[in-house]
Amino acid sequence: MTETLTDTAPDLTPYGGVDADAAWADEVRRLARQRDAVLLAHNYQLPEIQEIADHTGDSLALSRIAAESEASTIVFCGVHFMAETAKILSPDKTVLIPDARAGCSLADSLTAEQLREWKAQHPGAVVVSYVNTTADVKAETDICCTSSNAVDVVASIPADQDVLFAPDQFLGAHVKRETGRENLHIWAGECHVHAGINGPELAERAAANPDADLFIHPECGCATSALYLAGEGTVPADKVKILSTGDMVKQARDTSAKSVLVATEVGMLHQLRKAAPEIDFAAVNDRASCRYMKMITPAALLRSLRDGVDEVHVDAETARRARASVERMIAIGQPGGGE
């Protein structure tokens, strides 16, 4: 294990110089035991980070695992809002993210101030926010949702009451299609990675792989196109699956397909191939890689465990209000596969 670390790395340049070899793995595990830490890795992380983690999954499922864990320290290998959510659900635990610069374009597309202004324009509306938001936005939210339960959350609200849905416009469009709700107002936010997986690209890949199932994340720009292809009969309707990341893993174990085209961040392929190694999983867009997720490098994880950085803090009042919006979601029903 070689190491060349500096705390003055250029902005958004990942920490490097550490090989994910056996010596690294042994040291990570030793430091985790020393810190009484549980290691969590999101499905979009680098394969070597997923492999070293105690638990891998979607952000909400991991946060709930963290809350139930007896470990006093949570090391969340993901982007910043995910570590915040873990802190919200585990306020008495130390939460570390291996690189605090790992942000999220979707979470950044709506601030708490913008949400307050939007609420003022729609008095009495119920705010439903995707769990992929900052703690400050969750604190201004009535009910959180995940991509797997967003339809159920919105359907639980009286039909005559306006709903403000934030921040992902593609997930919002999916909810509007499924509920037929005209009084659903959608914030124009997006994940830049998922938005870049477009309809023409999907149609081309599907035409070249007519026997493949399509696993489509509802954040994707191609989700509407997938349903259009199914509606037109270009792709059999039973081959189009609109799924959260967690539900993709479940579906991978259940499908009888020999090949699957996957429309989400490419890190997801690692877990899908582990879940069903006999299936040929391929990305609809193999350039759909989140630079923020990939900032959690072997060097960053080692640094975080060794030096106790970067710790995530959420002030008590914000955490209290944010936790209430998550708990209201859970009360409606199991959130399933998270984001």
N, C-alpha and C positions, 0 to 999 in steps of 0.2 A: 504493500500500500504506500504509494507516494503521495505527498501532500504539499501544495503550494497555495495557501489561502491568504487572503488579505481582506480587511474590513473596509477598504477604500476602493472596491471594485466600481467601474463605471456604472451609471444608472442602468438597471435592467440587464446587465451582463451577469449571467449565472455564475455562482461560485464553481470553480473547476479545480482540476489538478488531482482529483482523487479517483482511483479506479474502484469499481464495484467488485472487488475480488473477495476471496475468502477471508483475508485479514481484515478488510473493511467490514464485512458482515459480522465477524467475531467482535470487533470493537464496538460496532453499533449495538449489538445485543448486550455487551458488557455495560456500556454506558446507560442503556435503557434500564437494565436491572438496578444499576447504581442510583438512578434518578427515580426509581419506582414509576416508570413511564410505560404507557401503552402507545404503540405506534399504529397510526391510522393512515391509510392511503386511499385517495380517490381513484376511481376507475380510469381517469385520464392521465394518471401519473406515468412516469417512465417505468418500463417493466421491472428494472432492478429495484425501484422503490416499492412497487407493488409486492414484489417477492419477499422483501425484508419485513414488511408490515405484519402486525398481529392480525389486523382486519383490513379488508379492502371492500369498497362499495361506494354507494352514492353518499352525498354529504350529510343528508338528514339521518339516514340509517347509521352512519358512523358517529354522528353526534349523540344519538340515542344509545349506541353501544358504549360510548365514552361516559355518559351519565350513569350507566349501570355498572361500569368497571370499578373495581376496588383500587385501581392505580390512582396515585395522587397527582400524577402529571400526564397530560395528554399531548402527544406530539402529532399535529395534524398536517399531513403531507397533502396539501391542496392549495386553494387560493384563499385570500384573506377572509372573505365573508364566511367561508366554511368554518374556519377556526373561531370566528366570532360566534357563530351559531353554537359551536361546542361550548364556548365560554358561557353563553346565555343559559344553556341547559345544565352546565356544571359550574356554577359561580364560585364554588369553594375550591375548585381544582386549579392547578397551574396549567395553562394552555400555551404551548409553543408552536409556532409555525417556522419551518426551517428557513424561510426567506420572506420577511414581511413585505417585500416589494412585489410579491406575487398577487397582483390585483385581478380584476375581472371586468371586461368591457360591458357586460350585461349589468352587473351590480352598479357600475359607474354611470349607467345611462339614466338613473333616477336618484336625485338627492332628497333628503328629508324636507328641505325647504321647497323644492319643486312639488313634492307630494302635498305639502300643506297648502300651497297655492292652488293646486288642482282640486283638493277637497273643498276649498273655499268657493270654487266655481260650481260645485255640485253639492249643495248642502243636503245632508241626510243620506248621501250615498254610502254604501258599504264598500270599504277598501279591501280588496283581495290582492295580496302580493305574493308572488313567487318566492319560494324560500331562497332563491339566488339573489338576495338583496342584502344591503348592509344592516347592521343592528339599528342604526338611526331610522332607516325606512321601516323596518319591522315594528319599531316602537310607534310609528304613525299608522300602522296597519290594523284593521279589525280582525282579519283572518288570513293566515298564511296558507299557501297551497304548494303542492309539488306537481310535477308534470303528470304523475299518475293519478292524482286525485283532484286536479283543478276543476274538472267537470262536476264532480260530486260536491265540491265546496260551493261553487257558484249555484248549482241546482238547489242547495240547502237554503238559499236566501229567498225571501218572498218575491214572487214574480213581478210585483209592481214596484219593487224597490230598485233604484239605480245602483249599478255596480261599477266601481272603478277598478280595472284590472291592470296590474303593473308587474314588472316593467317590460316583459317580452311580448312583442307584437305578434309573433308567429304562434306562440302558445295561446295568446289571447284569441287569435283567429280560429284556432282549433276548438277552443271552448265555445266560441260563438257559433261555430258550425254545429257542434254537438248539442248545444242547449237551445239553439234557435232564438236566443235572447237578444232583443233589439235594444234594450236599455243597458247594454254592457259597453262601457267606454274603455278603450284600450290605449295604454301609453305606447308611444312609438319608440320603444327600446329594442335592442337586439344583442345577441352574442355575435361578435364579428366572425367567429369561426363557424358557427352553425349557419349564420346568414349566408356565408359564402358557398354552402353546399346547395347548388341551384337546380331548378327544374330541368333545363335542357341536359345538364350533366347526368342527372338521374335517368331521364328518358333514354339517353344514349347507352348507359351502362345496363339498364334493364333490357333494352332491345338486344344487346350483345349476350345477355345471360337470361334467356327466357324462362329457364327452370328455377331461377333463384328466388328465394323469399326476399322481401325488402323489409329491413328493420329501420324504421325512420323515427328519429327523435323529433318531438313536436316543436322544438326550438329551431328546426332547420327551415331554411328558405324554400326547400323542396317539398315540404309536407303537403301543401295544397296540390302541387303537381302530382304527387304520388296518388292522392285520392282521385284526381282528374283522370290519371292513367287507368285506375281501377274502374272508374265510372264509364269510361269509354271502351272498356274491355281490352285495352292494349296490354294490361297486366291483370291476371285473374285477381278478383277482389280479395280472395282468401290468402293471397301471398303478400298483401300490404299490411304491415303491422306498425301502428303508431305507438311507440313504446318509450318509457323512461329508461334510464341506464340500468337500473335495478331489474326492471321487467325484461330487458333484453337478455340478461343472463338466464332468467327463468324460461323465457321463450326458446333460448338456444338449447336448453335441455329437453324441451318438449317437441320441437319441430321435427318433422320427418324429411325436411329438405336436405339435399346434398350440398347445396351452396346457398350463401346468404350475402346480399349486398347490404352494407351497414352505413347509414347516414348519421354520423355523429363524430365527435372528436376521435382521432385514430387510436388514442390510448385504450379505448374500449375493446379493441380487437384482442388484446392480451387476455383479458378475462373471458371473453367469448370463446377463444381457442382453448383455454383451460377447461371451460365448462363442457365443451363439445368438440374434442380434438378431431373427430371423424368428419366434421363439416368444414367446407372451404369458406371461410369468412374473408370478405374483401371490402375495402372502403369504397364508397361511392366517390369520394374525393380524398385521395391519399395525401393531399396537402393540408387537410383539415387538422392542423396541429396547433394547440394553444401554447403560445410562448410563455404565458404566465404559469400554466401547469408544469411546464418543463423547466421552470426555474428551481424546482425542488430537486436538486441534483444530489448524488452521493456526497459531495463535498458539503452541500448546504445542510443535509441531515446530520452529518458528523459534527459540523460546527455547532448546530443547535443543541445537540445532546451534550457535547463537550463543555460549551460555554453557557448553556441555559438561555440561549437567544433563539428567536425573537419572541418575547412574551406578548401575548394578546390580552388587552384590557378592555372591558366594557363597563362604563359607570353603572352603579347599582340601579338607578332609576330607569335608565334606558334599557338595561337588561330585564328589569321587572316588566316593563310595558311590552318589550319584544317577546318575552317568554309567554306572555298572555296570548299573543296572536298565534304563536305556535301551538299552544295548548288548546286553543279553540279549534284549530285544524284537526288535531289528534282526536278531540272529542266527537267530531263529525264522523270519523271512521279512520281505520288504519291508513296511514299515508302511503303504504305500499312501497313502490320502488324509488321513492325520492325523486331527485331531479333527473 
